[in-house]
Amino acid sequence: MKNTVRTWLQLWLLVLLLAAQPAAMAQSGDSLPSWNDGAVKQGIEAFVRQATTASSAGWVPGAERIAVFDNDGTLWSEQPMYFQFLFALDQVKAMAPAHPEWKTTAPFDAVLAGDVKAVLAGGDKGMAQILMATHTGMDTEQFSQSVSAWVASARHPRSGRPFTDMVYQPMLELLALLRENGFKIYIVSGGTVEFMRAWSERVYGIPPEQVIGTSFVTRFDRGADGRPVLRREAKLDFLDDGPGKPVAIQKYIGRRPVFAFGNSDGDLQMLQWTAAGPGARFMGLVHHTDGEREWAYDRASSIGRLDKALDEATARRWTVVDMKRDWKRVYPFP
């Protein structure tokens, strides 16, 4: 009888030991496997470790662990053109049968002719016309459905992959690391909020209520069948870029972030606002330096220009991620 009891105890201890091994391995594993070992990776890990250690001088109370990320060029690629604008160009083509006048009206005629250079030559005014025509005049559900359909079918012009595959694997790992350590993560982007909300939870694990972006005026209305709808009007409500980002953070979050990541001058004020708070802070920039695996651009680029923010990051010793040097891989796919 004693031998039987001893055997069962031994088996039970073995089961407990085996069950504990995966957890122990997970704790000792590399939480940022797509990042090369170096000062940047070590700095991120050190900040998270200190922020979550109560005895550390850098400890951040759970409720104050707010992290904000830009989207374009920070969480996914933004070349050869902002993905949302590529969506808008495709929408012009899809909507053209209902707008025969577009064949002879700039900038829509250039879009229908496939003359992207002419479209870009129209500057901000032309882009605004295209965005207003393709992003407003419908209710919010219709717009979200059009974005979801595009995301499911459209392909990036260089990789041939879905646009949602063009996310950065190292940043997905960073989001997971922060989430596991009690950080609440927000997207704060110049892109329109409804465009990002259609896929952000599936791709990043960031729910729609934690997505902040540029918005159009929206009003309560009735659909053709009399049911309530929210109608998107051709009028800008809020531009979430540059100095608008810290304003939006205060308006929609109500807490100053302790962790902020961007990639361009449009993120400078968000990083400055984060840095101005008391206690431990982390400010980061993604510097696009890899012309082989992604793109190489900064000060002279018309898309994602990184100039003043790079100078300030260098002067204030913020973290600058050199994509070519600091990332083992760029995308989730090979």
C-alpha positions in Angstrom: 0.0 0.0 0.0 2.9 2.4 0.9 4.6 1.6 -2.4 1.4 2.4 -4.2 0.9 5.7 -2.5 4.6 6.6 -3.1 4.2 5.8 -6.8 1.1 8.0 -7.1 2.8 10.8 -5.3 5.8 10.5 -7.6 3.6 10.5 -10.7 1.7 13.5 -9.4 4.9 15.5 -8.8 6.1 14.6 -12.3 2.8 15.9 -13.8 3.2 19.1 -11.9 6.8 19.5 -13.0 5.9 18.9 -16.7 3.0 21.3 -16.5 5.2 24.0 -15.0 7.9 23.7 -17.7 6.1 25.6 -20.5 5.4 28.5 -18.3 9.0 28.6 -17.1 10.2 28.4 -20.7 7.9 31.3 -21.7 9.3 33.5 -18.9 12.9 32.8 -19.9 12.2 33.1 -23.7 13.0 36.1 -25.9 9.9 38.4 -25.9 11.3 40.4 -28.9 12.8 37.7 -31.2 12.7 39.8 -34.3 14.9 42.5 -32.7 18.6 42.3 -32.9 20.4 42.4 -29.6 21.7 45.9 -28.9 21.1 49.1 -27.2 17.6 49.6 -28.6 16.2 46.2 -27.7 17.9 46.4 -24.3 16.4 49.9 -23.7 12.9 48.7 -24.5 13.2 45.7 -22.2 14.7 47.7 -19.4 12.0 50.3 -19.5 9.2 47.6 -19.4 11.0 45.8 -16.6 11.4 48.9 -14.5 7.9 50.2 -15.2 6.4 46.9 -13.9 8.7 46.5 -10.9 7.2 48.1 -7.8 10.6 48.4 -6.1 12.1 50.2 -9.1 12.5 54.0 -9.3 10.9 53.7 -12.8 7.8 51.9 -11.6 4.6 53.0 -13.3 1.3 52.3 -11.6 -1.0 50.0 -13.7 -3.6 52.7 -14.5 -0.9 55.0 -15.9 0.7 52.5 -18.3 -0.6 54.2 -21.4 1.3 53.5 -24.7 0.5 55.4 -27.9 1.6 54.4 -31.4 1.4 56.1 -34.8 0.2 53.8 -37.5 1.6 54.7 -41.0 5.4 54.0 -41.1 5.4 52.9 -37.4 3.2 49.8 -37.3 3.0 49.1 -41.0 4.6 50.4 -44.2 3.6 53.6 -45.8 5.4 53.4 -49.2 5.0 53.9 -52.1 2.0 55.9 -50.9 -0.1 56.0 -47.7 -2.2 52.8 -47.9 -5.4 54.8 -47.1 -4.8 56.9 -50.2 -4.4 53.8 -52.3 -7.7 52.7 -50.9 -9.2 56.0 -51.9 -7.9 55.7 -55.5 -9.4 52.2 -55.8 -12.7 53.6 -54.4 -12.8 56.3 -57.1 -12.6 53.6 -59.8 -15.3 51.5 -58.0 -17.6 54.5 -57.7 -17.0 55.9 -61.1 -20.0 54.3 -62.9 -22.3 56.4 -60.6 -20.3 59.6 -61.4 -19.8 59.9 -65.2 -18.8 63.5 -64.7 -15.5 62.3 -63.1 -14.2 61.4 -66.6 -13.6 65.0 -67.3 -13.2 66.5 -63.8 -9.8 66.8 -62.1 -8.4 65.1 -60.1 -10.8 62.2 -60.7 -10.0 62.0 -64.4 -6.3 61.4 -63.6 -7.2 58.6 -61.2 -9.4 56.9 -63.8 -6.6 57.3 -66.3 -4.1 55.7 -63.9 -2.0 58.8 -63.9 -0.7 58.8 -60.3 1.8 61.6 -61.0 -0.9 63.9 -62.1 -3.0 63.0 -59.1 0.0 63.8 -56.8 0.6 67.0 -58.7 -2.8 68.2 -57.5 -1.3 68.5 -54.0 -3.3 68.6 -50.8 -6.3 70.1 -52.5 -6.6 67.2 -55.0 -6.1 64.6 -52.3 -8.7 66.2 -50.1 -11.2 66.1 -53.0 -10.6 62.4 -53.5 -10.9 61.6 -49.8 -14.1 63.6 -49.4 -15.6 61.9 -52.4 -14.7 58.4 -51.2 -14.9 58.7 -47.5 -18.1 60.6 -46.9 -21.8 60.7 -48.1 -22.4 57.2 -46.7 -23.2 55.9 -43.3 -20.5 54.5 -41.0 -21.5 50.9 -41.5 -21.3 51.2 -45.3 -17.9 52.8 -45.1 -16.6 50.1 -42.8 -17.9 47.4 -45.1 -16.1 49.1 -48.1 -12.8 49.2 -46.1 -13.2 45.5 -45.1 -13.8 44.5 -48.7 -10.8 46.4 -49.9 -8.5 45.0 -47.2 -9.7 41.4 -48.2 -9.0 41.9 -51.9 -6.4 44.6 -52.5 -2.7 43.8 -52.8 0.4 45.9 -52.2 1.9 47.0 -55.5 5.4 45.7 -54.7 5.0 42.7 -52.4 1.7 41.4 -53.9 0.6 40.7 -50.4 -2.6 42.0 -48.6 -1.9 45.4 -47.2 -2.5 44.0 -43.7 0.4 41.7 -44.2 2.7 44.7 -44.5 2.8 45.2 -40.8 6.1 45.1 -38.9 6.8 41.9 -37.1 9.1 43.6 -34.5 6.3 46.0 -33.6 3.7 43.3 -33.3 6.1 41.7 -30.7 6.5 45.0 -28.9 2.7 45.4 -28.7 2.4 41.9 -27.3 5.2 42.6 -24.7 3.5 45.8 -23.6 0.1 44.2 -23.4 1.4 41.3 -21.3 2.8 43.8 -18.9 -0.4 45.7 -18.3 0.0 48.6 -20.8 -3.1 49.9 -22.5 -2.3 50.6 -26.1 -3.7 53.2 -28.4 -3.2 54.1 -32.0 -2.9 57.8 -32.5 -2.7 58.4 -36.3 -3.2 60.9 -39.0 -5.2 58.3 -40.9 -9.0 58.4 -40.5 -10.3 56.6 -37.5 -13.0 54.6 -39.3 -10.5 53.3 -41.9 -8.2 51.9 -39.1 -11.0 50.6 -36.9 -12.2 48.2 -39.6 -9.1 46.0 -39.2 -7.0 47.2 -36.2 -8.3 44.6 -33.7 -7.7 41.7 -36.1 -4.3 42.8 -37.1 -2.9 44.5 -34.0 -5.1 43.3 -31.2 -6.1 46.9 -30.6 -9.9 47.3 -30.3 -11.7 50.1 -32.1 -12.3 52.2 -29.0 -8.5 52.5 -28.6 -8.0 53.9 -32.1 -7.7 57.7 -32.4 -7.4 59.3 -35.8 -8.6 62.1 -38.2 -12.4 62.2 -38.4 -15.2 63.7 -40.5 -18.3 65.3 -39.1 -20.8 62.6 -38.4 -24.5 63.1 -37.7 -27.5 61.0 -36.7 -29.8 60.3 -39.6 -32.4 57.8 -40.9 -31.7 55.3 -43.7 -34.0 54.6 -46.6 -35.7 51.9 -44.5 -36.1 54.3 -41.6 -33.5 52.7 -39.4 -31.1 54.9 -37.5 -27.7 55.5 -39.1 -24.7 57.7 -38.6 -24.1 59.7 -41.7 -20.5 60.8 -42.7 -20.5 64.4 -44.0 -18.0 66.0 -46.4 -16.6 68.2 -43.7 -13.4 67.7 -41.6 -14.1 67.3 -37.9 -10.6 66.8 -36.5 -7.1 66.5 -38.0 -5.1 64.1 -35.8 -1.6 65.0 -36.9 1.2 67.1 -35.6 0.0 69.3 -32.7 -3.4 67.7 -33.0 -2.1 64.4 -31.6 -1.5 65.5 -28.0 -4.8 67.4 -28.1 -6.6 64.1 -29.2 -4.7 62.1 -26.5 -6.0 64.5 -23.8 -9.5 64.6 -25.3 -10.0 60.8 -25.8 -7.6 59.2 -23.3 -7.3 61.8 -20.5 -3.9 60.5 -19.4 -0.5 61.5 -20.6 1.3 58.5 -22.1 4.4 57.1 -20.6 5.4 55.2 -23.9 5.1 56.7 -27.4 6.3 55.5 -30.8 6.3 57.3 -34.1 8.3 57.7 -37.3 7.9 61.1 -38.7 7.7 64.9 -38.0 3.9 64.4 -37.7 4.6 62.5 -34.5 7.0 65.1 -32.9 4.4 66.8 -30.7 3.1 63.5 -29.4 6.6 62.5 -28.4 7.2 65.9 -26.8 4.0 65.7 -24.9 4.9 62.2 -23.6 8.4 63.3 -22.7 7.2 66.4 -20.7 5.5 64.2 -18.0 7.1 63.3 -14.7 8.8 60.0 -13.9 9.9 57.3 -16.3 9.2 57.9 -20.0 9.9 56.2 -23.3 10.0 58.0 -26.6 10.8 56.0 -29.8 11.1 56.7 -33.6 11.3 54.1 -36.4 13.9 55.3 -38.9 13.5 53.8 -42.3 17.0 52.8 -43.3 16.5 49.5 -45.1 16.1 50.0 -48.8 16.4 46.2 -49.5 13.8 44.7 -47.1 11.6 47.9 -46.9 12.4 51.5 -48.0 15.1 54.0 -47.0 13.9 57.6 -46.6 13.8 60.4 -44.0 14.4 64.1 -44.4 13.6 64.6 -48.1 10.6 62.3 -48.3 7.2 63.6 -49.1 5.7 60.6 -47.3 6.7 60.1 -43.7 9.3 62.9 -43.6 11.6 62.5 -40.6 13.6 65.7 -40.2 12.9 67.8 -37.1 11.8 64.9 -35.1 15.1 63.1 -35.9 17.1 66.1 -34.8 15.2 66.4 -31.5 15.4 62.6 -30.8 19.2 62.8 -31.3 19.5 65.9 -29.0 17.3 64.5 -26.3 18.5 60.9 -26.5 15.2 59.4 -27.4 15.3 55.9 -28.9 15.8 55.8 -32.7 15.2 52.4 -34.2 17.5 51.9 -37.2 15.4 49.4 -39.2 18.4 47.9 -41.0 20.5 47.5 -37.9 18.0 46.8 -35.2 15.4 44.4 -36.9 16.2 40.8 -37.8 13.1 40.7 -39.9 10.7 43.3 -41.1 7.4 41.5 -42.0 5.6 38.5 -40.6 6.0 36.7 -44.0 9.4 35.4 -45.2 
